[in-house]
Amino acid sequence: MAEIPADCRPDSLAEAYAVQAAVHTNLTAAGWGSISGHKIGCTTTVMQEYLKIDAPCAGGVFEKSVRLGEGHYDLATMCRPGVECEIAVRLAADLPGRDGGHSHDTVSPAVAAAMASIELVDDRWQDFTVQPMTSLLADEFFGAGCVLGDGVTDWRELDLAAIAGRMTINGNEVGAGVGGDILGHPLNALVWLADLRAARGQSLRAGEFVTLGSLVQTVWIDEGDEVIAEIDGLGRAVLRL
């Protein structure tokens, strides 16, 4: 797609998220399954500089696009696939809005497990670099799916800000980072999303997962590539295209 036509292009973040919600409804009805998790983009300097966006962005993840441990995806269903190395969490309790907003102390008890994750993205634009942020949000912010590694339930024993992560493609390291690259601490991203959804009259729900943002710049991949994301203490996830 070259661009969203001007007469239906969202002009604000509120309109962009409203379009995104309508897309969720329509694609769920079309058989993609429900939204089983959420993604947060642009939470690290490397991604903000790459996309020239200086604030986090949120999207949904359809249940049929999620794989556990190792994921296989069909290139024929995508335009230009890419991958990102992320830390993800799964919730054991709802996170409704709070007066004054959330904090580490309010979101941490709701996290059942943390894990390594690979986000699969798809560039559906002729040139994404010229698209306004609102158009990218309306199109699910490149979302195409994710692979979630095994959940680690004793994640509180780890220093999430200090743990290192890396991504390899066909055995070659293509990027690395640490948890603190994510807004200073991975839980800061979860706080941001919980507050964003509360402002829109929504909650994060028990059983949902959240990918917290990429430690590495997006890498575009080809048929036959094997991608491995490893996070120290949180295991790994594997994606094959």
SEVEXBA-928177 format. One line per 2 residues: number of its first residue (from 1); their letters; for each residue x, y, z of N, C-alpha, C. Coordinates in nm, 2 decimals. Atoms other than C-alpha are relative to their C-alpha. Layout:
% residues N
NUM> A> X Y Z X Y Z X Y Z; ...
END
This chain:
% residues 241
1> MA> 0.08 -0.12 0.00 0.00 0.00 0.00 0.09 0.12 0.00; -0.08 -0.12 0.01 0.13 0.34 -0.09 -0.03 0.09 0.12
3> EI> 0.04 -0.08 -0.11 -0.06 0.52 0.18 -0.15 -0.02 0.03; 0.14 0.00 -0.02 -0.40 0.54 0.35 -0.06 0.12 -0.06
5> PA> 0.05 -0.12 0.07 -0.62 0.77 0.14 -0.03 0.11 0.10; 0.01 -0.12 -0.09 -0.64 1.12 0.29 -0.14 0.01 0.06
7> DC> 0.14 -0.02 -0.05 -1.02 1.11 0.33 -0.03 -0.10 0.11; 0.02 0.10 -0.11 -0.99 0.81 0.58 0.12 -0.02 0.08
9> RP> -0.12 0.01 -0.07 -0.65 0.86 0.72 -0.02 0.05 0.14; 0.02 -0.06 -0.13 -0.65 0.90 1.10 0.09 0.12 0.03
11> DS> -0.07 -0.12 -0.03 -0.55 1.24 1.22 0.06 0.02 0.14; -0.05 -0.01 -0.14 -0.48 1.17 1.58 0.03 -0.14 0.05
13> LA> -0.03 0.13 -0.06 -0.36 0.89 1.81 -0.13 -0.07 0.03; 0.13 0.06 -0.04 -0.72 0.84 1.93 -0.07 -0.06 -0.12
15> EA> 0.06 0.06 0.13 -0.84 0.79 1.57 0.07 -0.12 -0.04; -0.08 0.11 0.05 -0.55 0.56 1.49 -0.03 -0.12 0.08
17> YA> 0.04 0.12 -0.08 -0.63 0.33 1.78 -0.14 -0.04 -0.02; 0.14 0.04 0.03 -1.00 0.34 1.70 0.00 -0.08 -0.13
19> VQ> -0.01 0.08 0.13 -0.92 0.22 1.34 0.06 -0.14 0.03; -0.06 0.13 -0.04 -0.69 -0.05 1.49 -0.10 -0.09 0.07
21> AA> 0.10 0.08 -0.07 -0.97 -0.17 1.72 -0.11 -0.05 -0.10; 0.10 0.05 0.10 -1.21 -0.19 1.42 0.06 -0.11 -0.09
23> VH> -0.07 0.10 0.07 -0.95 -0.39 1.23 0.00 -0.13 0.08; 0.00 0.12 -0.08 -0.93 -0.63 1.52 -0.14 -0.07 -0.01
25> TN> 0.14 0.06 0.00 -1.31 -0.68 1.52 -0.02 -0.07 -0.13; 0.03 0.06 0.14 -1.32 -0.74 1.14 0.08 -0.12 -0.02
27> LT> -0.09 0.12 0.03 -1.02 -0.98 1.13 -0.04 -0.11 0.10; 0.05 0.10 -0.08 -1.15 -1.17 1.43 -0.12 -0.07 -0.06
29> AA> 0.12 0.06 0.07 -1.48 -1.22 1.25 0.04 -0.07 -0.13; -0.05 0.07 0.12 -1.28 -1.33 0.94 0.07 -0.12 0.03
31> GW> -0.06 0.12 -0.03 -1.13 -1.61 1.13 0.14 0.00 0.05; -0.14 -0.01 -0.05 -0.80 -1.48 1.27 0.01 -0.03 0.15
33> GS> 0.01 0.03 -0.14 -0.91 -1.56 1.62 0.00 0.13 0.08; 0.01 -0.12 -0.09 -0.93 -1.32 1.92 0.14 0.06 0.02
35> IS> -0.13 -0.07 -0.04 -0.66 -1.08 2.04 0.04 -0.07 0.13; -0.04 0.07 -0.11 -0.47 -1.30 2.28 0.12 0.06 0.07
37> GH> -0.11 -0.07 -0.07 -0.19 -1.06 2.36 0.02 0.14 -0.07; -0.03 -0.13 0.04 -0.04 -0.72 2.30 0.14 0.02 -0.03
39> KI> -0.14 -0.04 0.04 0.27 -0.57 2.14 0.02 0.14 0.03; -0.03 -0.14 -0.02 0.45 -0.25 2.23 0.13 0.02 -0.09
41> GC> -0.11 -0.04 0.09 0.68 -0.09 1.97 0.07 0.12 0.05; -0.07 -0.12 -0.02 0.94 0.18 1.99 0.02 0.03 0.15
43> TT> -0.04 -0.02 -0.14 1.04 0.13 2.35 0.15 0.01 0.03; -0.14 -0.01 -0.01 1.41 0.13 2.28 0.06 0.10 -0.09
45> TV> -0.06 -0.10 0.08 1.64 0.39 2.14 0.03 -0.05 -0.14; -0.03 0.05 0.13 1.75 0.16 1.86 -0.12 0.00 -0.10
47> MQ> 0.12 0.01 0.09 1.39 0.12 1.73 -0.06 0.14 -0.02; 0.05 -0.14 0.02 1.29 0.49 1.79 0.08 0.07 -0.10
49> EY> -0.09 -0.07 0.10 1.59 0.60 1.58 -0.03 -0.06 -0.13; 0.03 0.07 0.13 1.51 0.34 1.31 -0.13 0.05 -0.06
51> LK> 0.13 -0.04 0.05 1.15 0.44 1.28 -0.03 0.15 0.01; 0.01 -0.14 -0.02 1.20 0.80 1.37 -0.13 0.04 0.07
53> ID> 0.11 -0.02 -0.08 0.93 0.78 1.63 0.05 0.00 0.15; -0.07 -0.02 -0.13 1.01 0.90 1.98 -0.09 -0.04 0.12
55> AP> 0.09 0.04 -0.11 0.73 0.74 2.18 -0.05 -0.15 -0.02; 0.05 0.14 0.02 0.59 0.38 2.24 -0.13 0.00 -0.08
57> CA> 0.12 0.02 0.08 0.32 0.24 2.02 -0.05 -0.14 0.03; 0.06 0.12 -0.04 0.08 -0.04 2.09 -0.08 -0.07 -0.11
59> GG> 0.08 0.07 0.10 -0.09 -0.31 1.89 -0.05 -0.13 0.06; 0.05 0.13 -0.05 -0.28 -0.64 1.93 0.07 -0.12 -0.07
61> VF> -0.05 0.12 0.06 -0.17 -1.00 1.85 -0.11 -0.10 0.00; 0.11 0.10 0.01 -0.42 -1.25 1.71 0.05 -0.13 0.04
63> EK> -0.04 0.13 -0.05 -0.42 -1.59 1.86 0.05 -0.10 -0.10; -0.05 0.09 0.11 -0.37 -1.77 1.53 0.13 0.04 -0.05
65> SV> -0.13 -0.04 0.05 -0.05 -1.58 1.47 0.11 -0.03 0.11; -0.09 0.02 -0.11 0.11 -1.69 1.80 0.05 -0.15 -0.01
67> RL> -0.06 0.13 -0.01 0.35 -1.99 1.82 0.08 -0.01 0.13; -0.06 0.02 -0.12 0.50 -2.14 2.13 0.13 -0.08 -0.02
69> GE> -0.13 0.07 0.01 0.87 -2.23 2.16 0.07 0.01 -0.14; -0.05 -0.01 0.13 0.94 -2.27 1.79 -0.12 0.03 -0.09
71> GH> 0.11 -0.04 0.08 0.73 -2.11 1.52 0.04 -0.01 -0.15; -0.02 0.00 0.15 0.70 -2.17 1.14 -0.11 0.09 -0.06
73> YD> 0.09 -0.09 0.07 0.55 -1.91 0.92 0.02 -0.01 -0.15; 0.00 0.02 0.14 0.46 -1.91 0.55 0.03 0.14 -0.07
75> LA> -0.04 -0.12 0.07 0.64 -1.64 0.34 -0.11 0.05 -0.10; 0.10 -0.04 0.11 0.36 -1.65 0.08 -0.11 0.09 0.06
77> TM> 0.11 -0.08 -0.06 0.12 -1.48 0.33 0.05 0.14 0.04; -0.06 -0.13 -0.05 0.35 -1.18 0.39 0.05 0.08 -0.11
79> CR> -0.06 -0.09 0.10 0.48 -0.88 0.20 0.15 0.01 0.01; -0.15 -0.02 -0.03 0.82 -0.81 0.36 0.02 -0.03 0.15
81> PG> 0.00 0.04 -0.14 0.87 -1.01 0.68 0.13 0.04 0.07; -0.12 -0.03 -0.08 1.11 -0.90 0.96 -0.02 -0.06 0.14
83> VE> 0.00 0.06 -0.14 1.20 -1.01 1.31 0.06 0.09 0.10; -0.05 -0.08 -0.11 1.27 -0.85 1.64 0.02 -0.09 0.13
85> CE> -0.04 0.07 -0.12 1.42 -0.98 1.97 -0.06 0.07 0.12; 0.08 -0.07 -0.10 1.19 -0.91 2.27 0.00 -0.08 0.13
87> IA> 0.04 0.06 -0.13 1.12 -0.98 2.64 -0.15 0.01 0.00; 0.15 0.00 -0.01 0.75 -1.08 2.69 -0.03 -0.04 0.14
89> VR> 0.06 0.04 -0.13 0.54 -1.13 3.00 -0.14 -0.05 -0.02; 0.14 0.05 0.00 0.22 -1.33 3.06 -0.06 0.04 0.14
91> LA> 0.07 -0.05 -0.12 -0.04 -1.20 3.31 -0.07 -0.10 0.07; 0.08 0.09 -0.09 -0.19 -1.39 3.60 -0.12 0.07 0.05
93> AD> 0.11 -0.08 -0.05 -0.43 -1.11 3.69 -0.03 0.12 -0.09; 0.04 -0.12 0.08 -0.62 -0.82 3.53 0.08 0.12 0.05
95> LP> -0.06 -0.13 -0.03 -0.46 -0.48 3.52 -0.09 0.11 -0.04; 0.09 -0.11 0.03 -0.74 -0.23 3.53 0.07 0.14 0.03
97> GR> -0.06 -0.14 -0.03 -0.68 0.15 3.55 0.01 0.02 0.15; -0.01 -0.04 -0.14 -0.57 0.30 3.88 0.01 0.16 0.00
99> DG> -0.02 -0.15 -0.02 -0.60 0.66 4.01 0.15 0.03 0.02; -0.15 -0.04 -0.01 -0.26 0.82 3.96 0.08 -0.09 -0.09
101> GH> -0.07 0.08 0.09 -0.16 0.55 3.71 0.08 -0.12 0.07; -0.07 0.12 -0.05 0.04 0.22 3.75 0.15 0.03 0.03
103> SH> -0.14 0.00 -0.03 0.39 0.16 3.88 0.06 -0.14 0.00; -0.05 0.13 -0.01 0.63 -0.13 3.91 -0.07 -0.08 0.10
105> DT> 0.06 0.07 -0.11 0.47 -0.21 4.24 -0.14 -0.05 -0.03; 0.14 0.04 0.03 0.12 -0.24 4.09 0.00 -0.10 -0.12
107> VS> 0.00 0.09 0.11 0.21 -0.43 3.77 0.07 -0.13 0.03; -0.08 0.11 -0.02 0.47 -0.67 3.90 -0.08 -0.12 0.06
109> PA> 0.07 0.12 -0.05 0.23 -0.89 4.11 -0.09 -0.06 -0.10; 0.08 0.05 0.10 0.02 -0.94 3.80 0.07 -0.09 -0.11
111> VA> -0.08 0.07 0.10 0.30 -1.10 3.60 0.03 -0.14 0.04; -0.02 0.14 -0.04 0.29 -1.48 3.61 0.14 -0.05 -0.05
113> AA> -0.12 0.05 0.05 0.59 -1.54 3.39 0.06 0.10 -0.10; -0.07 -0.08 0.10 0.85 -1.37 3.17 0.07 -0.10 -0.10
115> MA> -0.06 0.09 0.10 1.01 -1.52 2.85 0.06 0.08 -0.11; -0.05 -0.05 0.13 1.21 -1.46 2.54 -0.11 -0.01 -0.11
117> SI> 0.10 -0.01 0.11 1.01 -1.37 2.23 0.06 0.05 -0.13; -0.03 -0.06 0.13 1.05 -1.31 1.86 -0.13 0.06 -0.05
119> EL> 0.11 -0.06 0.07 0.81 -1.06 1.71 0.02 -0.01 -0.15; 0.00 0.00 0.15 0.73 -1.13 1.34 -0.08 0.13 -0.04
121> VD> 0.06 -0.12 0.06 0.66 -0.80 1.16 -0.01 -0.02 -0.15; 0.02 0.00 0.14 0.54 -0.74 0.81 -0.01 0.14 -0.05
123> DR> 0.01 -0.14 0.06 0.61 -0.42 0.61 -0.09 -0.01 -0.12; 0.11 0.01 0.10 0.29 -0.38 0.41 -0.01 0.13 -0.08
125> WQ> 0.00 -0.13 0.06 0.39 -0.03 0.28 0.10 0.00 -0.12; -0.10 -0.03 0.10 0.56 0.08 -0.04 0.12 0.06 0.05
127> DF> -0.11 -0.07 -0.07 0.78 0.30 0.18 -0.05 0.04 0.14; 0.05 -0.03 -0.13 0.71 0.29 0.55 0.06 0.12 0.06
129> TV> -0.07 -0.12 -0.06 0.96 0.57 0.62 -0.07 0.13 -0.02; 0.07 -0.12 0.02 0.72 0.83 0.48 -0.14 0.00 0.06
131> QP> 0.14 0.01 -0.06 0.41 0.71 0.67 0.00 0.08 0.14; 0.02 -0.06 -0.14 0.28 0.92 0.97 -0.02 -0.11 0.10
133> MT> 0.02 0.10 -0.11 0.28 0.74 1.30 -0.14 -0.05 0.01; 0.14 0.04 -0.02 -0.10 0.74 1.30 -0.04 -0.11 -0.11
135> SL> 0.03 0.10 0.10 -0.11 0.54 0.97 0.06 -0.14 0.04; -0.06 0.13 -0.04 0.14 0.28 1.11 -0.08 -0.06 0.11
137> LA> 0.08 0.06 -0.11 -0.07 0.24 1.42 -0.13 -0.06 -0.05; 0.12 0.06 0.05 -0.39 0.19 1.22 0.02 -0.13 -0.07
139> DE> -0.04 0.13 0.07 -0.21 -0.09 1.03 0.07 -0.10 0.10; -0.05 0.09 -0.10 -0.12 -0.27 1.36 0.14 0.01 0.03
141> FF> -0.15 -0.02 -0.03 0.23 -0.12 1.37 0.08 -0.12 -0.04; -0.08 0.10 0.06 0.37 -0.38 1.14 -0.03 -0.14 0.05
143> GA> 0.02 0.13 -0.07 0.23 -0.67 1.35 -0.04 -0.11 -0.10; 0.03 0.12 0.08 0.22 -1.02 1.20 0.00 -0.12 0.08
145> GC> 0.00 0.12 -0.09 0.27 -1.26 1.49 0.12 0.00 0.09; -0.11 0.02 -0.09 0.51 -1.38 1.75 0.02 -0.14 0.05
147> VL> -0.04 0.13 -0.06 0.69 -1.68 1.90 0.03 0.03 0.14; -0.03 -0.02 -0.15 0.69 -1.70 2.28 0.08 -0.12 0.05
149> GD> -0.07 0.10 -0.06 0.95 -1.90 2.46 -0.07 -0.05 0.12; 0.06 0.06 -0.12 0.89 -2.11 2.77 0.00 0.11 0.11
151> GV> 0.01 -0.10 -0.11 0.77 -1.89 3.06 0.08 -0.04 0.12; -0.08 0.01 -0.12 1.00 -1.84 3.35 -0.08 0.06 0.12
153> TD> 0.08 -0.05 -0.11 0.80 -1.81 3.67 0.07 0.07 0.12; -0.08 -0.06 -0.10 1.08 -1.71 3.90 0.08 0.12 -0.05
155> WR> -0.07 -0.11 0.07 1.17 -1.41 3.69 0.04 0.11 0.10; -0.03 -0.10 -0.10 1.17 -1.19 4.00 0.14 -0.02 0.06
157> EL> -0.14 0.02 -0.05 1.51 -1.35 4.09 0.10 0.06 -0.10; -0.08 -0.06 0.10 1.65 -1.18 3.78 0.00 0.15 0.01
159> DL> 0.00 -0.14 0.02 1.76 -0.82 3.73 -0.04 0.03 -0.14; 0.05 -0.02 0.13 1.54 -0.75 3.43 0.07 0.11 -0.08
161> AA> -0.07 -0.11 0.07 1.72 -0.43 3.35 0.14 -0.03 -0.05; -0.14 0.03 0.03 2.06 -0.59 3.34 0.01 -0.12 -0.09
163> IA> -0.02 0.12 0.09 1.99 -0.92 3.15 0.02 0.04 -0.14; -0.04 -0.02 0.14 2.13 -0.94 2.80 -0.08 -0.09 -0.09
165> GR> 0.06 0.07 0.10 1.96 -1.05 2.49 0.07 0.01 -0.13; -0.06 -0.01 0.13 2.07 -1.13 2.14 -0.09 -0.08 -0.10
167> MT> 0.07 0.07 0.10 1.93 -1.24 1.81 0.10 -0.05 -0.11; -0.08 0.06 0.11 2.09 -1.47 1.55 -0.09 -0.04 -0.12
169> IN> 0.06 0.05 0.12 1.99 -1.55 1.19 0.09 -0.09 -0.07; -0.09 0.10 0.06 2.13 -1.87 1.05 0.13 -0.01 0.07
171> GN> -0.12 0.01 -0.08 2.38 -1.87 1.33 0.09 0.12 0.01; -0.08 -0.12 0.00 2.51 -1.52 1.28 -0.08 0.11 0.09
173> EV> 0.06 -0.10 -0.08 2.44 -1.26 1.55 -0.02 0.13 -0.08; 0.04 -0.12 0.07 2.25 -0.96 1.41 -0.03 0.11 0.09
175> GA> 0.04 -0.11 -0.09 2.18 -0.76 1.72 0.00 -0.05 0.14; 0.00 0.04 -0.14 2.20 -0.75 2.10 -0.04 0.13 0.08
177> GV> 0.04 -0.11 -0.09 2.08 -0.54 2.39 -0.02 -0.05 0.14; 0.03 0.04 -0.14 1.99 -0.54 2.76 -0.14 0.05 0.03
179> GG> 0.13 -0.03 -0.04 1.66 -0.52 2.94 -0.02 0.15 0.03; 0.01 -0.14 -0.03 1.73 -0.17 3.05 -0.02 0.09 -0.12
181> DI> 0.03 -0.08 0.12 1.71 -0.05 2.69 -0.14 0.03 -0.02; 0.14 -0.01 0.01 1.34 -0.09 2.72 -0.05 0.10 0.10
183> LG> 0.05 -0.11 -0.09 1.23 0.25 2.87 0.07 0.00 0.13; -0.07 0.00 -0.13 1.49 0.20 3.14 -0.01 -0.12 0.08
185> HP> 0.03 0.13 -0.07 1.33 -0.12 3.27 -0.11 -0.06 -0.07; 0.11 0.06 0.08 1.11 -0.37 3.09 -0.14 0.02 0.06
187> LN> 0.13 -0.02 -0.06 0.83 -0.32 3.35 -0.06 0.14 -0.03; 0.05 -0.13 0.03 0.81 0.04 3.25 -0.09 0.00 -0.13
189> AL> 0.09 0.02 0.12 0.67 -0.07 2.91 -0.14 -0.05 0.04; 0.13 0.05 -0.04 0.40 -0.27 3.09 -0.08 0.10 0.07
191> VW> 0.07 -0.11 -0.07 0.32 0.03 3.31 -0.06 0.09 -0.11; 0.05 -0.09 0.11 0.29 0.24 2.99 -0.13 -0.06 -0.07
193> LA> 0.11 0.06 0.07 0.05 -0.01 2.82 -0.12 0.00 0.09; 0.12 0.01 -0.09 -0.17 -0.06 3.13 -0.06 0.14 0.01
195> DL> 0.06 -0.13 -0.01 -0.21 0.32 3.16 -0.06 0.04 -0.13; 0.06 -0.03 0.13 -0.27 0.36 2.78 -0.14 -0.06 -0.01
197> RA> 0.13 0.07 0.01 -0.55 0.10 2.79 -0.10 0.06 0.10; 0.09 -0.06 -0.09 -0.70 0.25 3.10 -0.06 0.13 -0.05
199> AR> 0.05 -0.13 0.06 -0.72 0.59 2.93 -0.10 -0.02 -0.11; 0.10 0.03 0.10 -0.92 0.42 2.66 -0.11 -0.08 0.05
201> GQ> 0.11 0.07 -0.06 -1.15 0.25 2.90 0.01 -0.15 -0.01; -0.03 0.14 0.02 -0.98 -0.09 2.86 0.09 -0.05 0.11
203> SL> -0.10 0.06 -0.09 -0.78 -0.33 3.08 0.08 -0.11 -0.07; -0.08 0.12 0.04 -0.51 -0.58 3.03 -0.06 -0.12 0.09
205> RA> 0.08 0.11 -0.06 -0.66 -0.93 3.12 0.10 -0.11 0.04; -0.07 0.12 -0.04 -0.53 -1.23 3.30 0.00 -0.10 -0.11
207> GE> -0.02 0.10 0.11 -0.39 -1.49 3.06 0.05 0.06 -0.13; -0.06 -0.06 0.12 -0.29 -1.23 2.80 0.15 0.01 0.02
209> FV> -0.15 -0.02 0.00 0.08 -1.18 2.71 0.02 0.14 -0.06; -0.04 -0.13 0.05 0.26 -0.85 2.63 0.15 -0.01 -0.04
211> TL> -0.14 -0.01 0.04 0.58 -0.82 2.42 0.04 0.15 0.02; -0.03 -0.13 -0.06 0.76 -0.52 2.56 0.09 0.09 -0.08
213> GS> -0.08 -0.09 0.09 0.97 -0.39 2.27 0.13 -0.07 -0.04; -0.12 0.07 0.06 1.27 -0.50 2.06 0.13 0.06 0.06
215> LV> -0.14 -0.04 -0.05 1.63 -0.50 2.20 0.08 0.03 -0.12; -0.08 -0.02 0.12 1.75 -0.49 1.84 -0.08 0.07 -0.11
217> QT> 0.06 -0.06 0.12 1.68 -0.31 1.51 -0.07 -0.12 -0.08; 0.07 0.09 0.09 1.43 -0.49 1.29 0.10 -0.06 -0.11
219> VW> -0.08 0.06 0.11 1.60 -0.74 1.05 -0.10 -0.07 -0.09; 0.09 0.05 0.10 1.42 -0.83 0.73 0.06 -0.14 -0.05
221> ID> -0.05 0.14 0.02 1.44 -1.20 0.65 -0.06 -0.06 -0.13; 0.04 0.07 0.12 1.40 -1.44 0.36 -0.04 -0.15 0.03
223> EG> 0.04 0.14 -0.01 1.26 -1.79 0.30 0.12 -0.08 0.04; -0.10 0.09 -0.05 1.45 -2.06 0.48 0.08 0.05 0.12
225> DE> -0.08 -0.05 -0.12 1.60 -1.83 0.75 -0.05 -0.06 0.13; 0.03 0.04 -0.13 1.62 -1.96 1.10 0.04 0.11 0.10
227> VI> -0.02 -0.11 -0.09 1.59 -1.69 1.37 -0.01 -0.05 0.15; 0.00 0.03 -0.14 1.68 -1.74 1.74 0.02 0.12 0.08
229> AE> -0.01 -0.11 -0.10 1.62 -1.49 2.02 0.03 -0.06 0.13; -0.04 0.05 -0.13 1.80 -1.56 2.35 0.00 0.12 0.10
231> ID> -0.01 -0.09 -0.11 1.75 -1.37 2.67 0.06 -0.07 0.12; -0.07 0.06 -0.11 1.98 -1.45 2.96 -0.10 -0.02 0.11
233> GL> 0.09 0.03 -0.11 1.78 -1.63 3.23 -0.15 -0.02 -0.04; 0.14 0.02 0.04 1.46 -1.63 3.02 -0.01 -0.09 -0.12
235> GR> 0.01 0.10 0.10 1.55 -1.89 2.76 0.00 0.06 -0.14; -0.01 -0.04 0.14 1.50 -1.86 2.38 -0.13 -0.03 -0.07
237> AV> 0.11 0.03 0.09 1.25 -1.86 2.10 0.06 -0.02 -0.14; -0.06 0.03 0.13 1.30 -1.99 1.75 -0.11 0.02 -0.11
239> LR> 0.09 -0.03 0.11 1.13 -1.88 1.42 0.06 -0.05 -0.13; -0.04 0.04 0.13 1.16 -2.04 1.08 -0.10 0.05 -0.10
241> L> 0.08 -0.05 0.11 1.03 -1.89 0.76 0.00 -0.09 -0.12
END
